[in-house]
Amino acid sequence: MPQHERYPVLEIDTQAIYSNAKAIVQLCKEQGIDVAGVFKGVNGIAGIGAVLEDAGCHQIASSRIDQLAAYKRLSPQTQTMLLRLPMASEVPFLPLGVDISLNSERSTLQLIDGVFRCENRLHRVVLMMDLGDLREGFFDEEELIETALWVEWELEHVELEGIGVNLGCYGSIKPTEENLSHLVDIARRIEAKIERKLNIVSGGATSSLPLVYDGKMPQGINHLRIGEGILLNMDLPVYWDVMHPALTDDTMRLKAQIIEIKNKPSMPIGEIFIDAFGHTPIYIDKGTRKRALIGLGKQDFAMEDKLLPMTQGMSIIGSSSDHLIVDLTECSEDFKVGDVVAFRIFYGPMLHLCTQQGVEKKLL
Ligand SMILES: *Cc1c(COP(=O)(O)O)cnc(C)c1O
């Protein structure tokens, strides 16, 4: 192992992400759907944004203005999309880097109109409809339609780009032909009133991809906002049992170094009270086990149950702020202190690892 290697390191295979993005953009294109490539999960790493763009994503999207503004400085011609409804305090910063934002509040739209009036520029908005997931969006369809007409006819510096929905983020509601057809119906009603087509009817995120794979996406949905499915492609294969053959789930590897290996009992000794986070875990007595301590912890990955060891037989026992404890008893490999072990990761750890200063991000 070269001496200069620093751990933990998150290795990001840009070629694999490119090939996932390219495949998803192509599948969507065949069904008349544009893709916004979402890079908030990697803390807006510009190199990843560039990969998404090269692969044909129509916009680069994030929930955070600072990530979009930084990207815009490097690539002024890129269309950017803000995914979280802008807070009043950040509306003045929209002109720095956001072309399109998702919205659901008139007062915010009014503020946006004012800011872009001062700039003598236009801002495009996608109005969000809540179809049951209960995070953002108008819950009342008539109110969304009235607001759309108000934007179209009354706001001079805000353009109605389209409508959209978010599903499966809070309420775990599955995108279906029924709920997405409803979104298309609403779009058609607005179009009939404004006498033009909406540019965007945005049918959700990664969780909407199975409808695309099955050719069941309702006609009229012409836009999706995809992050996880491109960056990791772990959720659909693992939680939905949907594995598209053109996609890989080997886009990122977390590598960290072993700092201790010892045989220890599996039951803590003494009176069991609470752990570092105020919880009392259940410990199962499996006798003496060969355990390794690895130099990273909850501060880096937040959730140890969303890490998958890539070593056969290795299992995760637990973690604290700065330590991960694994069981090596069933591993055939003969690990030593200083050895490096690798993990696949789900979305939660990706998000935390990418914002963590002490974790090196290595683009391969
Ligand atoms: C994060 C986000 C997305 C992307 O979600 P993925 O599951 O990563 O594809 C899309 N839309 C909105 C509004 C988001 O906040």
PDBQT file of the ligand as one rigid body, heavy atoms in Angstrom, charges set to zero:
ROOT
HETATM    1  C1  LIG A 401     -33.546  15.114  -4.269  1.00  0.00    +0.000 C 
HETATM    2  C2  LIG A 401     -34.651  15.390  -5.191  1.00  0.00    +0.000 A 
HETATM    3  C3  LIG A 401     -34.750  14.695  -6.400  1.00  0.00    +0.000 A 
HETATM    4  C4  LIG A 401     -33.797  13.581  -6.793  1.00  0.00    +0.000 C 
HETATM    5  O1  LIG A 401     -34.104  12.423  -6.074  1.00  0.00    +0.000 OA
HETATM    6  P1  LIG A 401     -33.383  11.009  -6.354  1.00  0.00    +0.000 P 
HETATM    7  O2  LIG A 401     -34.178  10.055  -5.580  1.00  0.00    +0.000 OA
HETATM    8  O3  LIG A 401     -31.983  11.157  -5.873  1.00  0.00    +0.000 OA
HETATM    9  O4  LIG A 401     -33.449  10.748  -7.812  1.00  0.00    +0.000 OA
HETATM   10  C5  LIG A 401     -35.778  15.044  -7.241  1.00  0.00    +0.000 A 
HETATM   11  N1  LIG A 401     -36.665  15.990  -6.921  1.00  0.00    +0.000 NA
HETATM   12  C6  LIG A 401     -36.618  16.669  -5.762  1.00  0.00    +0.000 A 
HETATM   13  C7  LIG A 401     -37.640  17.714  -5.460  1.00  0.00    +0.000 C 
HETATM   14  C8  LIG A 401     -35.599  16.396  -4.858  1.00  0.00    +0.000 A 
HETATM   15  O5  LIG A 401     -35.539  17.067  -3.704  1.00  0.00    +0.000 OA
ENDROOT
TORSDOF 0
